[in-house]
Amino acid sequence: MEGKNILLVNDLPGYGKVALAAMVPILSRMGYYTFQVPTAIVSNTLDYGRFRIQEMTDYMQDTLAIWKELGFEADCVCTGFIVSEEQAELIGQYVERLKKEKGDKLLVIVDPIMADGGKLYNGIGQERILAMKKLVMYADVMVPNITEASFLTGIRPGQESGTEDELRELVDGLQAISGKSVVITSAVEKEYGQGGSGTEYEKHLVYGYDHLNHAYFQVPYDYLPVKVAGSGDIFSAIVTGQLMAGTSLKTAVEKAVRALSKLITENQGHLQEYKGIMIERYWNVLEDIMECPADGSL
């Protein structure tokens, strides 16, 4: 783990513990050196309804060119909020260059942030779907939620739950885009009662496919009826740190789910849903994920 550099491509919030503000402290605490390319400066999370986004495409282009001259290189590229198709192409070109140099030693993780709750986020249009679809093609691991998965594949767009077969269809659709691993966060599997009762139940889980082991997997969790801004960023940061340490994808997801559940439970009484979690106050909650064993053991 020592000496490994992780490039984070995400927005920089003016207000709220989300995106880069949430990911940097987690990965730094896990022992990685992070460097950041902000895709946008965002006044606050889009949930507030009013916001200001300053896109940073020119800055991104210049920064990546300067870093190339200076010899700054990443061992991992982890992307989040992307403002435009131009940014997606820019990051894609950067990843392609590094892949030629590093091959499988470069880990690329893409969180195609654009939608939740069956619809696209405020201020995001259909063109973002095309941009994200281009970007996930480069991913070794993509981590959409179920809404984003449906938009990326075109399979039942807006649907927030599905049967096991339907979730498998979504995973297969995503896997066909990248050819690599897929993790659908916040998936909801519909189950029906036995004996022909017709009663419908819902099971909350993370549903995935590990292309290295050629295996599907599920990680169930207890659903907590609260919305937490930045939870996806926390999840991605923990999974990224664990994978960089050699942990298997399923184990990395299990640790991220466990840690996030603890954080949300700890914060339920005083949670400000759009503000996010002040992650630095809860290292004691995350002790089991701060150590990243190189052999992948728990």
NUNU-665043 format. One line per 2 residues: for each residue x, y, z of N, C-alpha, C. Coordinates in steps of 0.05 Angstrom, whole numbers, plus 32768, in hexadecimal, padded with zeros to 4 digits. Example, Ala and Ser with C-alpha at 12.3 -4.5 7.8 and 13.67 -1.06 7.14 Angstrom:
2
8108 7F8E 809C 80F6 7FA6 809C 8108 7FBE 809C  8101 7FD3 808E 8111 7FEB 808F 8102 8001 809D $
This chain:
298
8010 7FE8 8000 8000 8000 8000 8011 8019 8000  8028 8018 800D 8039 8030 8010 8042 8039 7FF4 $
803F 8053 7FF0 8048 805F 7FD7 8033 805F 7FC1  801C 8053 7FC6 8008 8052 7FB1 7FF8 806D 7FB0 $
7FF5 8076 7F97 7FE7 808F 7F92 7FCB 808B 7F86  7FB7 8098 7F91 7F9C 8096 7F87 7F93 80B1 7F7D $
7F8C 80B2 7F64 7F81 80CA 7F58 7F63 80CA 7F5A  7F59 80DF 7F68 7F3C 80E1 7F6B 7F31 80F7 7F58 $
7F1E 80EF 7F47 7F12 8102 7F34 7EF5 8105 7F3D  7EEF 811C 7F49 7ED4 8120 7F55 7ED0 813E 7F59 $
7EB8 8145 7F61 7EB4 8162 7F66 7EBE 816A 7F82  7EC3 8184 7F85 7ECC 818F 7F9F 7EB5 81A0 7FAA $
7EA9 8198 7FC0 7E92 81A6 7FCB 7E9B 81BE 7FDC  7E8C 81D4 7FD9 7E90 81EB 7FEB 7E84 81E6 8005 $
7E6D 81D7 8006 7E5E 81D1 801E 7E55 81B4 801D  7E5D 81A5 8031 7E54 8189 8033 7E6C 8176 8032 $
7E6A 8161 8042 7E7F 814D 8043 7E79 8137 802F  7E7D 813E 8015 7E77 812B 8000 7E8E 812C 7FEC $
7E8D 811A 7FD8 7EA1 811A 7FC2 7EBE 811A 7FCD  7ECF 812C 7FC3 7EEB 812D 7FCC 7EED 8132 7FEA $
7EDB 8142 7FF5 7EDC 8148 8012 7ED8 8130 8023  7ECA 811B 8018 7EC6 8102 8027 7EDB 80EE 8021 $
7EE4 80ED 8008 7EF6 80D7 7FFF 7F13 80DB 8008  7F1D 80F3 8006 7F39 80F8 800D 7F40 80F0 8029 $
7F31 80F8 803E 7F39 80F0 8059 7F38 80D1 805D  7F25 80C4 8051 7F24 80A6 8054 7F3C 8099 8048 $
7F43 80A0 802F 7F59 8092 8022 7F74 809B 802E  7F76 80B4 8038 7F8E 80BC 8045 7F92 80AD 805F $
7F7C 80A9 806E 7F7D 809A 8087 7F84 807D 8082  7F7D 8073 806B 7F83 8057 8064 7FA0 8054 805A $
7FAE 806B 8058 7FCB 806A 8052 7FD2 8070 8035  7FC0 807A 8025 7FC6 8080 8009 7FCB 809E 8006 $
7FDB 80A3 7FF1 7FDF 80BF 7FEA 7FCB 80C5 7FD4  7FBA 80D9 7FD8 7FA6 80E0 7FC4 7FAE 80FB 7FB6 $
7FA8 80FC 7F9C 7FA9 8116 7F8F 7F8F 8118 7F80  7F86 8131 7F7C 7F6A 8136 7F74 7F68 8147 7F5B $
7F56 8140 7F4A 7F4E 8151 7F33 7F31 8157 7F37  7F2A 816F 7F40 7F0E 8177 7F43 7F01 817B 7F28 $
7EEB 816D 7F23 7EDC 8170 7F0A 7ECB 8189 7F0B  7EC4 8192 7F23 7EB3 81A9 7F27 7EB6 81B3 7F43 $
7EB3 81CD 7F47 7EB0 81D8 7F61 7E92 81DC 7F65  7E87 81CF 7F7A 7E6A 81CF 7F7E 7E64 81DD 7F98 $
7E51 81EF 7F97 7E4B 81FF 7FAF 7E40 81ED 7FC6  7E30 81DA 7FBF 7E24 81C7 7FD3 7E18 81B0 7FC3 $
7E0F 819C 7FD2 7E03 8185 7FC4 7DE9 818E 7FB5  7DE4 817F 7F9F 7DCE 8187 7F8E 7DB2 8183 7F9B $
7DB2 8175 7FB1 7D99 816F 7FBF 7D8B 8189 7FCA  7D9B 819D 7FCE 7D8F 81B6 7FD9 7D7E 81C5 7FC5 $
7D80 81BD 7FAB 7D6F 81CA 7F97 7D7C 81E2 7F8A  7D8B 81F1 7F99 7D9A 8208 7F8F 7DB8 8202 7F92 $
7DC7 8207 7F7D 7DE4 8201 7F7F 7DF2 8210 7F68  7E0C 8211 7F6B 7E1D 821D 7F56 7E33 8209 7F50 $
7E36 8202 7F36 7E4B 81F0 7F2E 7E5E 81FE 7F1B  7E77 81FF 7F22 7E8B 820A 7F10 7E9B 81F3 7F04 $
7E97 81ED 7EEB 7EA5 81D6 7EDF 7EC2 81DD 7EDB  7ED3 81C8 7EDC 7EF0 81CC 7EDD 7EFF 81BE 7EC7 $
7EF2 81BC 7EB0 7EFE 81AC 7E9A 7F19 81B6 7E91  7F1B 81D0 7E8D 7F35 81DC 7E84 7F4B 81D7 7E99 $
7F44 81DA 7EB2 7F56 81D5 7EC8 7F5F 81B8 7EC8  7F4C 81A5 7EC4 7F52 8189 7EC4 7F66 8183 7EAE $
7F61 818E 7E96 7F72 8188 7E7F 7F8F 8193 7E84  7F91 81AB 7E8E 7FAB 81B7 7E94 7FB9 81A7 7EAA $
7FAB 81A0 7EBF 7FB7 8192 7ED5 7FC2 8177 7ECD  7FB3 8168 7EBE 7FBC 814D 7EB6 7FD4 8150 7EA3 $
7FD5 8165 7E93 7FEC 8169 7E81 8005 8170 7E92  8002 8181 7EA6 8018 8188 7EB7 8022 8170 7EC7 $
8010 8160 7ED2 8017 8149 7EE1 8027 8135 7ED0  801F 8133 7EB6 802E 8121 7EA4 804B 812B 7EA1 $
804E 8145 7E9E 8069 8150 7E9B 8079 814B 7EB4  806C 814E 7ECB 807A 814B 7EE5 807E 812E 7EED $
8071 811B 7EDF 8074 80FF 7EE5 8062 80F5 7EFC  804D 8105 7F02 803A 80FC 7F17 8028 80E7 7F0B $
8028 80CF 7F16 8017 80BA 7F0C 8007 80AC 7F21  7FF0 80A2 7F1A 7FDE 8095 7F2D 7FE1 8077 7F2A $
7FDD 8069 7F41 7FDB 804C 7F41 7FBD 8044 7F40  7FAC 8057 7F45 7F8F 8053 7F45 7F81 806D 7F3D $
7F6D 806B 7F2C 7F5D 8081 7F25 7F40 807B 7F2E  7F35 808D 7F3E 7F1A 8089 7F49 7F09 80A1 7F42 $
7EF5 809E 7F32 7EE5 80B4 7F28 7EC9 80B5 7F34  7EBF 80CD 7F37 7EA4 80D1 7F42 7E94 80E4 7F30 $
7E8D 80FC 7F3A 7E7C 810E 7F2C 7E8B 811A 7F14  7E80 8116 7EFC 7E8A 8120 7EE3 7E76 8133 7ED7 $
7E7F 814B 7ECE 7E6D 8160 7EC5 7E64 815C 7EA8  7E76 8151 7E97 7E70 8151 7E7B 7E7C 813A 7E6C $
7E74 8136 7E53 7E7F 8121 7E42 7E9D 8128 7E3D  7EA3 8141 7E3A 7EBF 8149 7E36 7ED1 8140 7E4D $
7EC7 8144 7E65 7ED7 813B 7E7C 7EDA 811C 7E7C  7EC5 810E 7E75 7EC6 80F1 7E74 7EDB 80E8 7E60 $
7EDC 80F5 7E49 7EF0 80EE 7E34 7F0C 80F5 7E3E  7F0F 810B 7E4C 7F29 8113 7E56 7F34 80FF 7E6A $
7F24 80F6 7E7C 7F2C 80E2 7E90 7F31 80C8 7E82  7F20 80C1 7E6E 7F24 80A8 7E60 7F3F 80A8 7E51 $
7F47 80BE 7E45 7F61 80BF 7E38 7F78 80BC 7E4C  7F74 80C9 7E63 7F89 80C6 7E78 7F8C 80AA 7E81 $
7F75 809C 7E85 7F76 8080 7E8E 7F82 806E 7E78  7F7B 8073 7E5F 7F86 8064 7E49 7FA4 8065 7E49 $
7FAF 807E 7E4C 7FCC 8081 7E4D 7FD9 8072 7E63  7FCD 8074 7E7B 7FD9 8066 7E92 7FD6 8048 7E8F $
7FC0 803F 7E83 7FBD 8022 7E7F 7FD3 8017 7E6D  7FDB 8026 7E59 7FF0 801D 7E46 800A 801B 7E55 $
800E 802C 7E69 8027 802C 7E78 8027 8018 7E8F  8011 8016 7E9D 800F 8006 7EB5 8000 7FEB 7EB1 $
7FF0 7FE9 7E9C 7FE0 7FD1 7E98 7FCD 7FCC 7EAF  7FCD 7FB3 7EB8 7FBA 7FAB 7ECD 7FC2 7FB6 7EE9 $
7FDA 7FC2 7EEA 7FE2 7FCE 7F04 7FD3 7FE7 7F0B  7FC5 7FF3 7EF7 7FB4 800A 7EFB 7F98 8001 7F01 $
7F8D 800A 7F18 7F72 8004 7F1F 7F60 801C 7F19  7F4A 8018 7F0B 7F38 802E 7F04 7F1C 8027 7F0F $
7F12 8039 7F20 7EF8 8036 7F2C 7EE7 804E 7F24  7ECF 8048 7F1A 7EBD 805E 7F10 7EA2 805C 7F1F $
7E9C 8072 7F2C 7E81 8075 7F38 7E72 8089 7F26  7E5F 807F 7F16 7E52 8090 7F02 7E3B 80A1 7F0F $
7E44 80B4 7F1E 7E31 80C4 7F2E 7E1F 80D5 7F1C  7E05 80D0 7F1C 7DF3 80DF 7F0C 7DD5 80DC 7F14 $
7DCF 80C8 7F24 7DB3 80C3 7F29 7DAF 80B3 7F43  7D96 80B4 7F4D 7D8E 80A4 7F64 7D70 80A6 7F67 $
7D64 8094 7F75 7D48 8095 7F7A 7D37 8093 7F61  7D41 8086 7F4C 7D32 8083 7F33 7D34 809A 7F20 $
7D44 80AE 7F26 7D46 80C5 7F13 7D61 80D2 7F14  7D67 80E2 7EFF 7D80 80F0 7EFE 7D81 8106 7F13 $
7D99 810D 7F1C 7D9B 8123 7F30 7D93 813E 7F24  7D8D 8151 7F35 7D87 816C 7F2D 7D9D 8177 7F1B $
7D96 8183 7F05 7DA9 8190 7EF4 7DB8 817D 7EE1  7DB2 8164 7EE1 7DBF 8150 7ED1 7DAD 8147 7EBA $
7DB7 8148 7EA1 7DA6 8140 7E8B 7DAF 8125 7E7F  7DA1 811E 7E69 7DA6 8104 7E5C 7DC3 8102 7E51 $
7DCF 8119 7E4B 7DEA 8118 7E40 7DFE 810C 7E54  7DF8 810F 7E6D 7E0A 8104 7E82 7E0B 80E5 7E81 $
7DF4 80D9 7E79 7DF4 80BC 7E77 7E08 80B3 7E62  7E09 80C1 7E4B 7E1C 80B9 7E36 7E39 80BD 7E40 $
7E3E 80D3 7E4F 7E59 80D8 7E59 7E61 80C2 7E6C  7E4F 80BB 7E7F 7E56 80A6 7E92 7E59 808B 7E85 $
7E49 8086 7E71 7E4C 806C 7E63 7E67 8069 7E56  7E72 8080 7E4C 7E8D 807F 7E40 7EA1 807A 7E56 $
7E9D 8087 7E6D 7EB1 8085 7E82 7EB2 8069 7E8F  7E9B 805D 7E93 7E9B 8043 7EA0 7EA8 802D 7E8E $
7EAC 8033 7E74 7EB9 8020 7E63 7ED6 801B 7E6C  7EE2 802F 7E7A 7EFD 802D 7E83 7F00 8020 7E9F $
7EE9 801A 7EAC 7EEA 8012 7EC8 7EF2 7FF5 7ECC  7F04 7FF1 7EDF 7F09 7FD6 7EE8 7EF2 7FCE 7EFB $
7EE8 7FE2 7F0A 7ED1 7FDE 7F1B 7EBF 7FF7 7F19  7EA6 7FF3 7F11 7E93 8009 7F11 7E80 8005 7F28 $
7E77 801B 7F35 7E67 8019 7F4D 7E4E 802B 7F4B  7E3C 8026 7F38 7E23 8036 7F37 7E0F 802C 7F4B $
7DFC 803E 7F53 7DE5 8035 7F62 7DD2 8029 7F4E  7DBB 801E 7F57 7DA9 8010 7F45 7D9D 8022 7F30 $
7D98 803C 7F38 7D8C 804F 7F25 7DA0 8054 7F0E  7DB9 8059 7F16 7DCE 805F 7F02 7DD2 8046 7EF0 $
7DD1 802F 7EFC 7DD4 8016 7EEC 7DBF 8014 7ED7  7DA6 801B 7EDE 7D90 8019 7ECB 7D93 802D 7EB4 $
7D9C 8045 7EBA 7DA0 8059 7EA5 7DB8 8052 7E93  7DCD 8047 7E9F 7DE4 8040 7E8E 7DDE 802A 7E7B $
7DCF 8016 7E84 7DC9 7FFF 7E73 7DB0 8003 7E62  7D9F 8016 7E6A 7D85 8019 7E5C 7D71 8004 7E63 $
7D77 7FF4 7E78 7D65 7FDF 7E82 7D53 7FEA 7E97  7D39 7FED 7E91 7D25 7FF7 7EA4 7D2E 8011 7EB2 $
7D35 8026 7EA3 7D3E 803F 7EAF 7D2B 8049 7EC4  7D35 8051 7EDB 7D25 805C 7EF0 7D1B 8047 7F04 $
7D1D 802D 7EFD 7D14 8018 7F0F 7D28 8016 7F27  7D1D 8015 7F3F 7D2E 8016 7F57 7D31 7FFB 7F64 $
7D24 7FE6 7F5A 7D27 7FCC 7F65 7D23 7FB7 7F4F  7D29 7F9E 7F56 7D26 7F89 7F42 7D28 7F6E 7F4F $
7D20 7F59 7F40 7D24 7F3E 7F49 7D41 7F37 7F46  7D49 7F20 7F51 7D65 7F18 7F4E 7D6D 7F16 7F31 $
7D5B 7F0B 7F20 7D61 7F09 7F04 7D64 7F25 7EF7  7D54 7F38 7EFF 7D56 7F53 7EF4 7D6F 7F61 7EFD $
7D78 7F5D 7F16 7D91 7F68 7F1F 7DA8 7F5C 7F11  7DA7 7F42 7F0C 7DBC 7F34 7EFD 7DBD 7F40 7EE0 $
7DA6 7F46 7ED5 7DA5 7F51 7EBA 7DB3 7F6D 7EB9  7DAE 7F7D 7ECF 7DBB 7F97 7ED1 7DDA 7F94 7ED2 $
7DE3 7F82 7EE4 7DFF 7F7D 7EE7 7E0C 7F74 7ECC  7DFE 7F62 7EBF 7E09 7F58 7EA5 7E0A 7F6E 7E90 $
7DF5 7F80 7E91 7DF5 7F97 7E7E 7E0C 7FA9 7E83  7E12 7FAE 7E9D 7E29 7FC0 7EA4 7E43 7FB2 7E9D $
7E45 7F98 7EA2 7E5E 7F8A 7E9E 7E64 7F89 7E80  7E4F 7F89 7E6F 7E53 7F89 7E52 7E5F 7FA3 7E49 $
7E5C 7FB9 7E58 7E67 7FD3 7E50 7E85 7FD4 7E56  7E8D 7FCB 7E6D 7EA9 7FCD 7E75 7EB9 7FB3 7E72 $
7EAB 7F9D 7E74 7EB9 7F83 7E73 7EC7 7F7C 7E8E  7EC2 7F8D 7EA2 7ED0 7F89 7EBB 7EBC 7F86 7ED2 $
7EC4 7F8E 7EEA 7EB4 7F8A 7F02 7E9E 7F9F 7F05  7E88 7F97 7F12 7E71 7FA8 7F16 7E67 7FA6 7F33 $
7E61 7FBC 7F3F 7E55 7FBD 7F59 7E3D 7FCF 7F59  7E25 7FC4 7F5C 7E0D 7FD5 7F5D 7E06 7FDA 7F7A $
7E0A 7FF2 7F83 7E04 7FF9 7F9F 7DE6 7FFE 7FA2  7DDD 7FFD 7FBA 7DC0 8002 7FC1 7DAD 7FF4 7FAF $
7DB3 7FDB 7FA8 7D9F 7FCB 7F99 7D89 7FC1 7FAB  7D72 7FBF 7FA0 7D5B 7FB5 7FAF 7D50 7F9D 7F9F $
7D51 7F86 7FAC 7D47 7F6D 7F9F 7D2B 7F67 7FA9  7D19 7F63 7F97 7CFD 7F5C 7F9D 7CFB 7F3E 7FA1 $
7CEF 7F36 7FB7 7CE9 7F1A 7FBC 7CCC 7F17 7FC2  7CC1 7EFF 7FBD 7CA5 7EFA 7FC2 7CA1 7EE3 7FD5 $
7C8C 7EE5 7FE5 7C87 7ED1 7FF9 7C83 7EB6 7FEE  7C88 7EA2 7FFF 7C85 7E86 7FF7 7C68 7E7E 7FF9 $
7C62 7E68 7FEC 7C47 7E5D 7FED 7C33 7E6C 7FDD  7C3C 7E7C 7FCA 7C29 7E8A 7FB9 7C1C 7EA1 7FC6 $
7C27 7EAB 7FDD 7C1A 7EC1 7FEB 7C1A 7EDB 7FDB  7C2F 7EDE 7FCA 7C31 7EF6 7FBA 7C3C 7F0E 7FC9 $
7C42 7F0A 7FE2 7C4D 7F20 7FF2 7C69 7F28 7FE8  7C6D 7F41 7FE4 7C87 7F4A 7FDA 7C98 7F55 7FF0 $
7CB2 7F4D 7FF0 7CC5 7F56 8003 7CDC 7F63 7FF4  7CEB 7F74 8002 7D02 7F80 7FF6 7D1B 7F7A 8006 $
7D31 7F73 7FF8 7D4A 7F6E 8004 7D5F 7F82 7FFA  7D6C 7F90 800C 7D7F 7FA4 8004 7D9B 7F98 8003 $
7DA9 7F9C 7FED 7DC3 7F90 7FEA 7DD4 7F9F 7FD6  7DEE 7F99 7FD7 7E00 7FA1 7FC2 7E04 7F89 7FB0 $
7E00 7F8C 7F96 7E00 7F76 7F84 7E18 7F7A 7F70  7E29 7F66 7F6D 7E40 7F6A 7F5C 7E4A 7F53 7F4C $
7E5E 7F58 7F3C 7E6C 7F43 7F2D 7E89 7F4A 7F2D  7E99 7F36 7F35 7EB6 7F38 7F36 7EC2 7F2B 7F1E $
7ECD 7F3B 7F0B 7ED6 7F2F 7EF2 7EF0 7F1F 7EF6  7EFF 7F24 7F0C 7F17 7F15 7F11 7F11 7EF9 7F1A $
7EFC 7EF6 7F29 7EF4 7EDB 7F33 7EDD 7ECF 7F23  7ED2 7EDF 7F0F 7EBC 7ED6 7EFF 7EA4 7ECE 7F10 $
7E9E 7EDF 7F24 7E8A 7ED7 7F38 7E77 7EEE 7F3E  7E5D 7EE8 7F40 7E49 7EFB 7F49 7E4A 7EFA 7F68 $
7E42 7F10 7F75 7E40 7F10 7F92 7E2B 7F23 7F9B  7E22 7F1F 7FB4 7E0E 7F30 7FC1 7E18 7F36 7FDD $
7E14 7F4F 7FE5 7E1B 7F57 8001 7E02 7F65 800C  7DF1 7F57 801C 7DD9 7F63 8027 7DDF 7F76 803D $
7DCD 7F89 8042 7DD0 7F9B 8058 7DB5 7FA4 8063  7DB4 7FAD 807B 7D9B 7FB7 8087 7D96 7FD3 807E $
7D7F 7FD7 8072 7D78 7FF1 8067 7D72 8005 807D  7D7E 801C 807D 7D78 8031 8090 7D6B 8048 8081 $
7D53 8050 8089 7D43 8063 8079 7D4C 8080 807D  7D66 8085 8076 7D71 80A0 8077 7D81 80A5 805E $
7D82 80BD 8055 7D92 80C5 803E 7DAB 80D2 8048  7DC2 80C9 803E 7DDC 80D4 8047 7DEC 80DD 802F $
7DEF 80F7 802C 7DFF 8102 8016 7E1C 80F8 801A  7E29 80F0 8004 7E44 80E7 8006 7E48 80CA 800D $
7E32 80BB 8011 7E35 809F 8018 7E42 808F 8002  7E3B 8096 7FE9 7E47 8088 7FD2 7E65 808E 7FD0 $
7E6D 80A6 7FD7 7E8A 80AE 7FD7 7E99 809E 7FEC  7E8D 809C 8004 7E99 808C 8019 7E9C 806F 8011 $
7E87 8064 8005 7E88 8048 7FFC 7E9E 8044 7FE7  7EA0 8056 7FD4 7EB4 8054 7FBF 7ED0 8056 7FCA $
7ED4 8068 7FDD 7EEF 806C 7FE9 7EF8 8053 7FF7  7EE6 8047 8007 7EEE 802F 8016 7EF3 8018 8003 $
7EE2 8014 7FEF 7EE7 7FFE 7FDC 7F01 8003 7FCD  7F06 801B 7FC5 7F1F 8021 7FB7 7F37 801B 7FC8 $
7F37 8024 7FE1 7F4E 801F 7FF3 7F52 8001 7FF7  7F3D 7FF3 7FFB 7F3F 7FD6 7FFF 7F4A 7FC7 7FE6 $
7F40 7FCE 7FCF 7F49 7FC1 7FB7 7F66 7FC7 7FB1  7F6F 7FDF 7FB7 7F8B 7FE6 7FB3 7F9D 7FD6 7FC6 $
7F92 7FCD 7FDC 7FA2 7FBC 7FEF 7FA1 7F9F 7FE8  7F93 7F98 7FD2 7F92 7F7C 7FCA 7F7A 7F6C 7FD5 $
7F67 7F7A 7FE2 7F4F 7F6D 7FEB 7F3D 7F65 7FD4  7F2F 7F4F 7FD6 7F1D 7F47 7FC1 7F06 7F5A 7FBF $
7EF8 7F5B 7FA8 7EE3 7F6E 7FA4 7ECC 7F6A 7FB8  7EC4 7F51 7FBB 7EAD 7F4C 7FCE 7EB4 7F54 7FEA $
7ECD 7F4D 7FF3 7ED5 7F55 800E 7ED6 7F73 8011  7EE0 7F81 7FFD 7EE1 7F9E 7FFD 7EC5 7FAA 8000 $
7EB3 7F9F 7FF1 7E97 7FA8 7FF2 7E8B 7FA2 800E  7E90 7F8B 8019 7E86 7F84 8033 7E90 7F98 8048 $
7EAA 7F9F 8047 7EB5 7FB2 805A 7EA8 7FCE 8056  7EA4 7FD6 803E 7E98 7FF0 8038 7E7C 7FF1 8042 $
7E6D 7FDC 803E 7E51 7FDB 8047 7E50 7FDC 8066  7E61 7FCC 8072 7E62 7FCC 8090 7E69 7FE7 809B $
7E7D 7FF4 8090 7E86 800E 8099 7E71 8023 8095  7E64 8023 807E 7E50 8037 8078 7E37 8033 808A $
7E30 801B 808F 7E19 8015 80A1 7E1F 8020 80BD  7E38 801C 80C6 7E40 8026 80E1 7E3E 8044 80E2 $
7E49 8051 80CD 7E49 806E 80CC 7E2D 8079 80CC  7E1B 806E 80BC 7DFF 8078 80BB 7DF1 8073 80D5 $
7DF5 805C 80E1 7DE9 8056 80FB 7DF2 8069 8110  7E0C 806E 8110 7E18 8080 8124 7E0D 809D 8121 $
7E06 80A4 8109 7DFD 80C0 8103 7DDF 80C4 8102  7DD0 80AE 8105 7DB3 80B0 8100 7DA5 80C7 8111 $
7DAE 80CA 812A 7DA0 80DD 813B 7DA5 80FA 8134  7DBB 8100 8127 7DC2 811C 8121 7DCB 8120 8104 $
7DC1 810F 80F2 7DCA 8110 80D7 7DBD 8126 80C7  7DCE 8136 80B9 7DC4 814A 80A7 7DC8 813E 808B $
7DB2 8134 807F 7DB3 8122 8068 7DC2 812E 8050  7DC1 8148 804C 7DCE 8154 8034 7DEA 815D 803A $
7DF2 815D 8053 7E0C 8168 805B 7E22 8152 805B  7E1A 8139 805F 7E2D 8124 8060 7E37 811F 807C $
7E4A 810C 807F 7E55 8104 8098 7E71 810F 809C  7E77 811A 80B3 7E91 8124 80B9 7EA3 810C 80C0 $
7EAE 8101 80AB 7EBB 80E6 80AD 7ED1 80E5 80C1  7EE0 80FB 80C4 7EF7 80FB 80D6 7EF0 80F6 80F3 $
7ED7 80FB 80FA 7ECE 80F7 8116 7EC9 80DA 811C  7EC9 80C9 8108 7EBF 80AD 810C 7ED4 8098 8104 $
7EEE 809E 8108 7F02 808A 8102 7EFE 8071 8113  7EF4 8075 812C 7EF0 805D 813D 7EDB 804B 8132 $
7EC8 8056 8123 7EB3 8045 8117 7EBE 8036 80FF  7ED4 8040 80F4 7EDE 8034 80DB 7EF8 8025 80DF $
7EFE 801E 80F8 7F18 8011 80FE 7F1D 7FF8 80ED  7F07 7FE9 80E8 7F0B 7FD0 80DB 7F11 7FD3 80BD $
7F0E 7FEB 80B2 7F14 7FEF 8096 7F2C 8000 8092  7F38 800B 80A7 7F4F 801C 80A4 7F68 800C 809E $
7F6A 7FF4 80A8 7F81 7FE3 80A2 7F7B 7FD4 8088  7F8D 7FD5 8075 7F89 7FCA 805B 7F9D 7FB3 8056 $
7F98 7F9B 8060 7FAB 7F85 805D 7FB1 7F7E 8041  7FCA 7F7B 803A 7FD2 7F76 801E 7FC9 7F5A 8015 $
7FC5 7F48 8027 7FBC 7F2D 801F 7F9E 7F2B 801C  7F90 7F41 8020 7F73 7F41 801C 7F63 7F35 8033 $
7F70 7F2E 8049 7F62 7F22 805F 7F54 7F37 8070  7F3F 7F2E 807E 7F30 7F41 808F 7F3E 7F45 80A9 $
